[in-house]
């Protein structure tokens, strides 16, 4: 199906190539490449804040309130993808708030 490139012997690399090919066909290649480049790092803090609709000045309580609201709304009438984004955003901000003095 795919010709393996030199140095791409792992299944992860093969999955990345397959993901890239599928993304190219569906028109989301740029977003897929951005995700691949980002790797396991996950969301950035500004992305997480944007997803949850909070600012840098928001308290942790406000973050949790927005998370609970969005998570529950997506559980009822949204998608697993959106619910996952909301969850990852909360996890990212949780780590950021734990680092703050």
KOLGU-4560 file (N, C-alpha, C; in nm, 3 decimals, padded with zeros to 5 digits):
<recs>
<n_xx: 00.083 n_yy: -00.119 n_zz: 00.000 ca_xx: 00.000 ca_yy: 00.000 ca_zz: 00.000 c_xx: 00.088 c_yy: 00.125 c_zz: 00.000 mol: A seq: 1 type: UNK>
<n_xx: 00.173 n_yy: 00.140 n_zz: 00.100 ca_xx: 00.264 ca_yy: 00.254 ca_zz: 00.107 c_xx: 00.406 c_yy: 00.203 c_zz: 00.093 mol: A seq: 2 type: UNK>
<n_xx: 00.484 n_yy: 00.272 n_zz: 00.018 ca_xx: 00.626 ca_yy: 00.239 ca_zz: 00.011 c_xx: 00.693 c_yy: 00.300 c_zz: 00.133 mol: A seq: 3 type: UNK>
<n_xx: 00.759 n_yy: 00.218 n_zz: 00.212 ca_xx: 00.824 ca_yy: 00.267 ca_zz: 00.333 c_xx: 00.947 c_yy: 00.349 c_zz: 00.295 mol: A seq: 4 type: UNK>
<n_xx: 00.961 n_yy: 00.463 n_zz: 00.356 ca_xx: 01.076 ca_yy: 00.549 ca_zz: 00.334 c_xx: 01.190 c_yy: 00.503 c_zz: 00.421 mol: A seq: 5 type: UNK>
<n_xx: 01.312 n_yy: 00.526 n_zz: 00.376 ca_xx: 01.429 ca_yy: 00.490 ca_zz: 00.456 c_xx: 01.421 c_yy: 00.561 c_zz: 00.590 mol: A seq: 6 type: UNK>
<n_xx: 01.435 n_yy: 00.486 n_zz: 00.698 ca_xx: 01.429 ca_yy: 00.544 ca_zz: 00.832 c_xx: 01.289 c_yy: 00.547 c_zz: 00.890 mol: A seq: 7 type: UNK>
<n_xx: 01.190 n_yy: 00.498 n_zz: 00.815 ca_xx: 01.050 ca_yy: 00.498 ca_zz: 00.863 c_xx: 01.006 c_yy: 00.353 c_zz: 00.884 mol: A seq: 8 type: UNK>
<n_xx: 01.075 n_yy: 00.282 n_zz: 00.967 ca_xx: 01.046 ca_yy: 00.141 ca_zz: 00.985 c_xx: 00.946 c_yy: 00.113 c_zz: 01.096 mol: A seq: 9 type: UNK>
<n_xx: 00.917 n_yy: 00.207 n_zz: 01.183 ca_xx: 00.828 ca_yy: 00.179 ca_zz: 01.294 c_xx: 00.683 c_yy: 00.194 c_zz: 01.253 mol: A seq: 10 type: UNK>
<n_xx: 00.595 n_yy: 00.130 n_zz: 01.327 ca_xx: 00.453 ca_yy: 00.139 ca_zz: 01.296 c_xx: 00.403 c_yy: 00.282 c_zz: 01.315 mol: A seq: 11 type: UNK>
<n_xx: 00.463 n_yy: 00.355 n_zz: 01.410 ca_xx: 00.425 ca_yy: 00.494 ca_zz: 01.432 c_xx: 00.451 c_yy: 00.576 c_zz: 01.307 mol: A seq: 12 type: UNK>
<n_xx: 00.567 n_yy: 00.554 n_zz: 01.245 ca_xx: 00.600 ca_yy: 00.625 ca_zz: 01.122 c_xx: 00.503 c_yy: 00.586 c_zz: 01.011 mol: A seq: 13 type: UNK>
<n_xx: 00.470 n_yy: 00.458 n_zz: 01.003 ca_xx: 00.376 ca_yy: 00.411 ca_zz: 00.902 c_xx: 00.240 c_yy: 00.473 c_zz: 00.925 mol: A seq: 14 type: UNK>
<n_xx: 00.196 n_yy: 00.478 n_zz: 01.051 ca_xx: 00.069 ca_yy: 00.541 ca_zz: 01.083 c_xx: 00.070 c_yy: 00.688 c_zz: 01.047 mol: A seq: 15 type: UNK>
<n_xx: 00.183 n_yy: 00.755 n_zz: 01.069 ca_xx: 00.194 ca_yy: 00.896 ca_zz: 01.033 c_xx: 00.181 c_yy: 00.915 c_zz: 00.883 mol: A seq: 16 type: UNK>
<n_xx: 00.244 n_yy: 00.827 n_zz: 00.806 ca_xx: 00.234 ca_yy: 00.836 ca_zz: 00.661 c_xx: 00.090 c_yy: 00.811 c_zz: 00.615 mol: A seq: 17 type: UNK>
<n_xx: 00.024 n_yy: 00.713 n_zz: 00.677 ca_xx: -00.115 ca_yy: 00.684 ca_zz: 00.642 c_xx: -00.205 c_yy: 00.802 c_zz: 00.677 mol: A seq: 18 type: UNK>
<n_xx: -00.182 n_yy: 00.860 n_zz: 00.795 ca_xx: -00.259 ca_yy: 00.977 ca_zz: 00.838 c_xx: -00.241 c_yy: 01.091 c_zz: 00.740 mol: A seq: 19 type: UNK>
<n_xx: -00.119 n_yy: 01.114 n_zz: 00.699 ca_xx: -00.090 ca_yy: 01.222 ca_zz: 00.604 c_xx: -00.162 c_yy: 01.198 c_zz: 00.472 mol: A seq: 20 type: UNK>
<n_xx: -00.158 n_yy: 01.075 n_zz: 00.424 ca_xx: -00.224 ca_yy: 01.042 ca_zz: 00.298 c_xx: -00.374 c_yy: 01.062 c_zz: 00.309 mol: A seq: 21 type: UNK>
<n_xx: -00.434 n_yy: 01.012 n_zz: 00.416 ca_xx: -00.578 ca_yy: 01.029 ca_zz: 00.435 c_xx: -00.616 c_yy: 01.176 c_zz: 00.448 mol: A seq: 22 type: UNK>
<n_xx: -00.535 n_yy: 01.251 n_zz: 00.520 ca_xx: -00.563 ca_yy: 01.394 ca_zz: 00.540 c_xx: -00.554 c_yy: 01.469 c_zz: 00.408 mol: A seq: 23 type: UNK>
<n_xx: -00.459 n_yy: 01.433 n_zz: 00.325 ca_xx: -00.445 ca_yy: 01.499 ca_zz: 00.195 c_xx: -00.570 c_yy: 01.480 c_zz: 00.110 mol: A seq: 24 type: UNK>
<n_xx: -00.627 n_yy: 01.362 n_zz: 00.119 ca_xx: -00.746 ca_yy: 01.331 ca_zz: 00.040 c_xx: -00.869 c_yy: 01.406 c_zz: 00.091 mol: A seq: 25 type: UNK>
<n_xx: -00.875 n_yy: 01.429 n_zz: 00.221 ca_xx: -00.996 ca_yy: 01.489 ca_zz: 00.277 c_xx: -00.985 c_yy: 01.641 c_zz: 00.295 mol: A seq: 26 type: UNK>
<n_xx: -00.871 n_yy: 01.700 n_zz: 00.261 ca_xx: -00.859 ca_yy: 01.845 ca_zz: 00.269 c_xx: -00.817 c_yy: 01.899 c_zz: 00.404 mol: A seq: 27 type: UNK>
<n_xx: -00.773 n_yy: 01.814 n_zz: 00.494 ca_xx: -00.729 ca_yy: 01.862 ca_zz: 00.625 c_xx: -00.579 c_yy: 01.837 c_zz: 00.644 mol: A seq: 28 type: UNK>
<n_xx: -00.506 n_yy: 01.832 n_zz: 00.534 ca_xx: -00.364 ca_yy: 01.801 ca_zz: 00.540 c_xx: -00.285 c_yy: 01.899 c_zz: 00.626 mol: A seq: 29 type: UNK>
<n_xx: -00.316 n_yy: 02.026 n_zz: 00.616 ca_xx: -00.242 ca_yy: 02.126 ca_zz: 00.693 c_xx: -00.262 c_yy: 02.105 c_zz: 00.843 mol: A seq: 30 type: UNK>
<n_xx: -00.384 n_yy: 02.079 n_zz: 00.885 ca_xx: -00.411 ca_yy: 02.055 ca_zz: 01.027 c_xx: -00.345 c_yy: 01.926 c_zz: 01.073 mol: A seq: 31 type: UNK>
<n_xx: -00.347 n_yy: 01.824 n_zz: 00.990 ca_xx: -00.284 ca_yy: 01.697 ca_zz: 01.026 c_xx: -00.134 c_yy: 01.715 c_zz: 01.042 mol: A seq: 32 type: UNK>
<n_xx: -00.072 n_yy: 01.790 n_zz: 00.952 ca_xx: 00.072 ca_yy: 01.813 ca_zz: 00.963 c_xx: 00.104 c_yy: 01.891 c_zz: 01.090 mol: A seq: 33 type: UNK>
<n_xx: 00.022 n_yy: 01.987 n_zz: 01.121 ca_xx: 00.043 ca_yy: 02.065 ca_zz: 01.244 c_xx: 00.036 c_yy: 01.973 c_zz: 01.365 mol: A seq: 34 type: UNK>
<n_xx: -00.059 n_yy: 01.881 n_zz: 01.365 ca_xx: -00.072 ca_yy: 01.787 ca_zz: 01.475 c_xx: 00.047 c_yy: 01.692 c_zz: 01.483 mol: A seq: 35 type: UNK>
<n_xx: 00.094 n_yy: 01.647 n_zz: 01.368 ca_xx: 00.209 ca_yy: 01.558 ca_zz: 01.367 c_xx: 00.335 c_yy: 01.628 c_zz: 01.418 mol: A seq: 36 type: UNK>
<n_xx: 00.352 n_yy: 01.752 n_zz: 01.376 ca_xx: 00.469 ca_yy: 01.829 ca_zz: 01.421 c_xx: 00.462 c_yy: 01.852 c_zz: 01.572 mol: A seq: 37 type: UNK>
<n_xx: 00.340 n_yy: 01.876 n_zz: 01.620 ca_xx: 00.321 ca_yy: 01.902 ca_zz: 01.763 c_xx: 00.346 c_yy: 01.775 c_zz: 01.843 mol: A seq: 38 type: UNK>
<n_xx: 00.315 n_yy: 01.658 n_zz: 01.784 ca_xx: 00.341 ca_yy: 01.529 ca_zz: 01.846 c_xx: 00.267 c_yy: 01.512 c_zz: 01.977 mol: A seq: 39 type: UNK>
<n_xx: 00.335 n_yy: 01.454 n_zz: 02.074 ca_xx: 00.270 ca_yy: 01.423 ca_zz: 02.201 c_xx: 00.261 c_yy: 01.545 c_zz: 02.292 mol: A seq: 40 type: UNK>
<n_xx: 00.317 n_yy: 01.654 n_zz: 02.250 ca_xx: 00.317 ca_yy: 01.775 ca_zz: 02.332 c_xx: 00.175 c_yy: 01.819 c_zz: 02.365 mol: A seq: 41 type: UNK>
<n_xx: 00.082 n_yy: 01.797 n_zz: 02.276 ca_xx: -00.057 ca_yy: 01.832 ca_zz: 02.303 c_xx: -00.087 c_yy: 01.978 c_zz: 02.274 mol: A seq: 42 type: UNK>
<n_xx: -00.188 n_yy: 02.028 n_zz: 02.341 ca_xx: -00.232 ca_yy: 02.166 ca_zz: 02.322 c_xx: -00.136 c_yy: 02.265 c_zz: 02.387 mol: A seq: 43 type: UNK>
<n_xx: -00.131 n_yy: 02.381 n_zz: 02.330 ca_xx: -00.060 ca_yy: 02.490 ca_zz: 02.396 c_xx: -00.157 c_yy: 02.558 c_zz: 02.491 mol: A seq: 44 type: UNK>
<n_xx: -00.104 n_yy: 02.634 n_zz: 02.584 ca_xx: -00.190 ca_yy: 02.703 ca_zz: 02.680 c_xx: -00.288 c_yy: 02.799 c_zz: 02.611 mol: A seq: 45 type: UNK>
<n_xx: -00.242 n_yy: 02.880 n_zz: 02.514 ca_xx: -00.338 ca_yy: 02.968 ca_zz: 02.446 c_xx: -00.449 c_yy: 02.891 c_zz: 02.372 mol: A seq: 46 type: UNK>
<n_xx: -00.414 n_yy: 02.776 n_zz: 02.312 ca_xx: -00.515 ca_yy: 02.695 ca_zz: 02.245 c_xx: -00.617 c_yy: 02.643 c_zz: 02.347 mol: A seq: 47 type: UNK>
<n_xx: -00.567 n_yy: 02.597 n_zz: 02.461 ca_xx: -00.655 ca_yy: 02.545 ca_zz: 02.565 c_xx: -00.748 c_yy: 02.654 c_zz: 02.616 mol: A seq: 48 type: UNK>
<n_xx: -00.695 n_yy: 02.773 n_zz: 02.635 ca_xx: -00.779 ca_yy: 02.885 ca_zz: 02.683 c_xx: -00.886 c_yy: 02.920 c_zz: 02.580 mol: A seq: 49 type: UNK>
<n_xx: -00.848 n_yy: 02.915 n_zz: 02.454 ca_xx: -00.944 ca_yy: 02.947 ca_zz: 02.348 c_xx: -01.056 c_yy: 02.843 c_zz: 02.344 mol: A seq: 50 type: UNK>
<n_xx: -01.022 n_yy: 02.717 n_zz: 02.357 ca_xx: -01.122 ca_yy: 02.610 ca_zz: 02.354 c_xx: -01.222 c_yy: 02.627 c_zz: 02.468 mol: A seq: 51 type: UNK>
<n_xx: -01.172 n_yy: 02.657 n_zz: 02.587 ca_xx: -01.261 ca_yy: 02.670 ca_zz: 02.703 c_xx: -01.322 c_yy: 02.810 c_zz: 02.716 mol: A seq: 52 type: UNK>
<n_xx: -01.271 n_yy: 02.906 n_zz: 02.641 ca_xx: -01.325 ca_yy: 03.041 ca_zz: 02.646 c_xx: -01.290 c_yy: 03.115 c_zz: 02.773 mol: A seq: 53 type: UNK>
<n_xx: -01.167 n_yy: 03.098 n_zz: 02.820 ca_xx: -01.121 ca_yy: 03.166 ca_zz: 02.941 c_xx: -00.996 c_yy: 03.249 c_zz: 02.907 mol: A seq: 54 type: UNK>
<n_xx: -00.964 n_yy: 03.341 n_zz: 02.996 ca_xx: -00.847 ca_yy: 03.426 ca_zz: 02.975 c_xx: -00.737 c_yy: 03.387 c_zz: 03.074 mol: A seq: 55 type: UNK>
<n_xx: -00.624 n_yy: 03.452 n_zz: 03.061 ca_xx: -00.513 ca_yy: 03.428 ca_zz: 03.154 c_xx: -00.549 c_yy: 03.472 c_zz: 03.296 mol: A seq: 56 type: UNK>
<n_xx: -00.642 n_yy: 03.565 n_zz: 03.307 ca_xx: -00.681 ca_yy: 03.617 ca_zz: 03.437 c_xx: -00.791 c_yy: 03.534 c_zz: 03.503 mol: A seq: 57 type: UNK>
<n_xx: -00.845 n_yy: 03.436 n_zz: 03.430 ca_xx: -00.952 ca_yy: 03.353 ca_zz: 03.485 c_xx: -00.899 c_yy: 03.268 c_zz: 03.600 mol: A seq: 58 type: UNK>
<n_xx: -00.981 n_yy: 03.252 n_zz: 03.702 ca_xx: -00.943 ca_yy: 03.168 ca_zz: 03.815 c_xx: -00.960 c_yy: 03.021 c_zz: 03.776 mol: A seq: 59 type: UNK>
<n_xx: -00.900 n_yy: 02.933 n_zz: 03.856 ca_xx: -00.914 ca_yy: 02.790 ca_zz: 03.830 c_xx: -01.061 c_yy: 02.749 c_zz: 03.842 mol: A seq: 60 type: UNK>
<n_xx: -01.133 n_yy: 02.812 n_zz: 03.932 ca_xx: -01.276 ca_yy: 02.784 ca_zz: 03.947 c_xx: -01.354 c_yy: 02.817 c_zz: 03.821 mol: A seq: 61 type: UNK>
<n_xx: -01.319 n_yy: 02.929 n_zz: 03.757 ca_xx: -01.385 ca_yy: 02.967 ca_zz: 03.631 c_xx: -01.352 c_yy: 02.867 c_zz: 03.521 mol: A seq: 62 type: UNK>
<n_xx: -01.228 n_yy: 02.821 n_zz: 03.518 ca_xx: -01.187 ca_yy: 02.721 ca_zz: 03.419 c_xx: -01.270 c_yy: 02.594 c_zz: 03.437 mol: A seq: 63 type: UNK>
<n_xx: -01.281 n_yy: 02.549 n_zz: 03.561 ca_xx: -01.358 ca_yy: 02.427 ca_zz: 03.589 c_xx: -01.506 c_yy: 02.443 c_zz: 03.554 mol: A seq: 64 type: UNK>
<n_xx: -01.560 n_yy: 02.561 n_zz: 03.581 ca_xx: -01.701 ca_yy: 02.587 ca_zz: 03.549 c_xx: -01.723 c_yy: 02.577 c_zz: 03.397 mol: A seq: 65 type: UNK>
<n_xx: -01.634 n_yy: 02.640 n_zz: 03.319 ca_xx: -01.644 ca_yy: 02.634 ca_zz: 03.172 c_xx: -01.625 c_yy: 02.491 c_zz: 03.122 mol: A seq: 66 type: UNK>
<n_xx: -01.527 n_yy: 02.421 n_zz: 03.182 ca_xx: -01.502 ca_yy: 02.282 ca_zz: 03.143 c_xx: -01.626 c_yy: 02.197 c_zz: 03.167 mol: A seq: 67 type: UNK>
<n_xx: -01.682 n_yy: 02.204 n_zz: 03.287 ca_xx: -01.800 ca_yy: 02.124 ca_zz: 03.320 c_xx: -01.915 c_yy: 02.151 c_zz: 03.224 mol: A seq: 68 type: UNK>
<n_xx: -01.939 n_yy: 02.278 n_zz: 03.198 ca_xx: -02.048 ca_yy: 02.319 ca_zz: 03.108 c_xx: -02.026 c_yy: 02.261 c_zz: 02.968 mol: A seq: 69 type: UNK>
<n_xx: -01.907 n_yy: 02.284 n_zz: 02.911 ca_xx: -01.880 ca_yy: 02.238 ca_zz: 02.775 c_xx: -01.876 c_yy: 02.086 c_zz: 02.766 mol: A seq: 70 type: UNK>
<n_xx: -01.817 n_yy: 02.021 n_zz: 02.865 ca_xx: -01.807 ca_yy: 01.875 ca_zz: 02.863 c_xx: -01.946 c_yy: 01.812 c_zz: 02.866 mol: A seq: 71 type: UNK>
<n_xx: -02.033 n_yy: 01.862 n_zz: 02.953 ca_xx: -02.168 ca_yy: 01.808 ca_zz: 02.963 c_xx: -02.250 c_yy: 01.835 c_zz: 02.838 mol: A seq: 72 type: UNK>
<n_xx: -02.238 n_yy: 01.956 n_zz: 02.783 ca_xx: -02.312 ca_yy: 01.988 ca_zz: 02.661 c_xx: -02.270 c_yy: 01.898 c_zz: 02.546 mol: A seq: 73 type: UNK>
<n_xx: -02.140 n_yy: 01.871 n_zz: 02.535 ca_xx: -02.092 ca_yy: 01.784 ca_zz: 02.427 c_xx: -02.126 c_yy: 01.638 c_zz: 02.454 mol: A seq: 74 type: UNK>
<n_xx: -02.140 n_yy: 01.600 n_zz: 02.580 ca_xx: -02.179 ca_yy: 01.462 ca_zz: 02.612 c_xx: -02.322 c_yy: 01.435 c_zz: 02.564 mol: A seq: 75 type: UNK>
<n_xx: -02.407 n_yy: 01.537 n_zz: 02.570 ca_xx: -02.548 ca_yy: 01.521 ca_zz: 02.533 c_xx: -02.571 c_yy: 01.537 c_zz: 02.383 mol: A seq: 76 type: UNK>
<n_xx: -02.512 n_yy: 01.638 n_zz: 02.324 ca_xx: -02.546 ca_yy: 01.667 ca_zz: 02.184 c_xx: -02.425 c_yy: 01.697 c_zz: 02.095 mol: A seq: 77 type: UNK>
<n_xx: -02.307 n_yy: 01.670 n_zz: 02.143 ca_xx: -02.188 ca_yy: 01.699 ca_zz: 02.065 c_xx: -02.123 c_yy: 01.574 c_zz: 02.011 mol: A seq: 78 type: UNK>
<n_xx: -01.994 n_yy: 01.583 n_zz: 01.991 ca_xx: -01.919 ca_yy: 01.470 ca_zz: 01.938 c_xx: -01.810 c_yy: 01.430 c_zz: 02.036 mol: A seq: 79 type: UNK>
<n_xx: -01.764 n_yy: 01.308 n_zz: 02.022 ca_xx: -01.653 ca_yy: 01.261 ca_zz: 02.105 c_xx: -01.529 c_yy: 01.346 c_zz: 02.080 mol: A seq: 80 type: UNK>
<n_xx: -01.508 n_yy: 01.389 n_zz: 01.954 ca_xx: -01.393 ca_yy: 01.472 ca_zz: 01.920 c_xx: -01.394 c_yy: 01.603 c_zz: 01.999 mol: A seq: 81 type: UNK>
<n_xx: -01.508 n_yy: 01.670 n_zz: 02.001 ca_xx: -01.517 ca_yy: 01.797 ca_zz: 02.075 c_xx: -01.502 c_yy: 01.774 c_zz: 02.225 mol: A seq: 82 type: UNK>
<n_xx: -01.563 n_yy: 01.667 n_zz: 02.274 ca_xx: -01.551 ca_yy: 01.636 ca_zz: 02.415 c_xx: -01.405 c_yy: 01.608 c_zz: 02.451 mol: A seq: 83 type: UNK>
<n_xx: -01.332 n_yy: 01.542 n_zz: 02.362 ca_xx: -01.190 ca_yy: 01.515 ca_zz: 02.385 c_xx: -01.109 c_yy: 01.644 c_zz: 02.387 mol: A seq: 84 type: UNK>
<n_xx: -01.141 n_yy: 01.736 n_zz: 02.297 ca_xx: -01.071 ca_yy: 01.865 ca_zz: 02.293 c_xx: -01.092 c_yy: 01.942 c_zz: 02.424 mol: A seq: 85 type: UNK>
<n_xx: -01.214 n_yy: 01.939 n_zz: 02.473 ca_xx: -01.245 ca_yy: 02.007 ca_zz: 02.599 c_xx: -01.167 c_yy: 01.943 c_zz: 02.713 mol: A seq: 86 type: UNK>
<n_xx: -01.162 n_yy: 01.810 n_zz: 02.715 ca_xx: -01.088 ca_yy: 01.739 ca_zz: 02.819 c_xx: -00.938 c_yy: 01.772 c_zz: 02.813 mol: A seq: 87 type: UNK>
<n_xx: -00.881 n_yy: 01.771 n_zz: 02.693 ca_xx: -00.737 ca_yy: 01.801 ca_zz: 02.677 c_xx: -00.707 c_yy: 01.946 c_zz: 02.717 mol: A seq: 88 type: UNK>
<n_xx: -00.799 n_yy: 02.036 n_zz: 02.687 ca_xx: -00.780 ca_yy: 02.176 ca_zz: 02.724 c_xx: -00.776 c_yy: 02.190 c_zz: 02.876 mol: A seq: 89 type: UNK>
<n_xx: -00.866 n_yy: 02.122 n_zz: 02.944 ca_xx: -00.867 ca_yy: 02.126 ca_zz: 03.090 c_xx: -00.737 c_yy: 02.068 c_zz: 03.147 mol: A seq: 90 type: UNK>
<n_xx: -00.691 n_yy: 01.957 n_zz: 03.093 ca_xx: -00.567 ca_yy: 01.895 ca_zz: 03.139 c_xx: -00.448 c_yy: 01.988 c_zz: 03.120 mol: A seq: 91 type: UNK>
<n_xx: -00.443 n_yy: 02.055 n_zz: 03.006 ca_xx: -00.335 ca_yy: 02.149 ca_zz: 02.977 c_xx: -00.335 c_yy: 02.263 c_zz: 03.078 mol: A seq: 92 type: UNK>
<n_xx: -00.452 n_yy: 02.321 n_zz: 03.101 ca_xx: -00.460 ca_yy: 02.434 ca_zz: 03.194 c_xx: -00.439 c_yy: 02.390 c_zz: 03.339 mol: A seq: 93 type: UNK>
<n_xx: -00.479 n_yy: 02.270 n_zz: 03.371 ca_xx: -00.456 ca_yy: 02.217 ca_zz: 03.506 c_xx: -00.304 c_yy: 02.214 c_zz: 03.534 mol: A seq: 94 type: UNK>
<n_xx: -00.229 n_yy: 02.166 n_zz: 03.437 ca_xx: -00.083 ca_yy: 02.163 ca_zz: 03.452 c_xx: -00.026 c_yy: 02.305 c_zz: 03.464 mol: A seq: 95 type: UNK>
<n_xx: -00.080 n_yy: 02.397 n_zz: 03.386 ca_xx: -00.032 ca_yy: 02.536 ca_zz: 03.390 c_xx: -00.064 c_yy: 02.601 c_zz: 03.526 mol: A seq: 96 type: UNK>
<n_xx: -00.183 n_yy: 02.576 n_zz: 03.577 ca_xx: -00.221 ca_yy: 02.635 ca_zz: 03.707 c_xx: -00.141 c_yy: 02.574 c_zz: 03.821 mol: A seq: 97 type: UNK>
<n_xx: -00.105 n_yy: 02.448 n_zz: 03.810 ca_xx: -00.025 ca_yy: 02.383 ca_zz: 03.914 c_xx: 00.115 c_yy: 02.441 c_zz: 03.921 mol: A seq: 98 type: UNK>
<n_xx: 00.166 n_yy: 02.489 n_zz: 03.808 ca_xx: 00.301 ca_yy: 02.548 ca_zz: 03.803 c_xx: 00.304 c_yy: 02.689 c_zz: 03.860 mol: A seq: 99 type: UNK>
<n_xx: 00.189 n_yy: 02.756 n_zz: 03.860 ca_xx: 00.184 ca_yy: 02.894 ca_zz: 03.910 c_xx: 00.198 c_yy: 02.896 c_zz: 04.060 mol: A seq: 100 type: UNK>
<n_xx: 00.271 n_yy: 02.999 n_zz: 04.114 ca_xx: 00.289 ca_yy: 03.010 ca_zz: 04.258 c_xx: 00.163 c_yy: 03.047 c_zz: 04.333 mol: A seq: 101 type: UNK>
</recs>
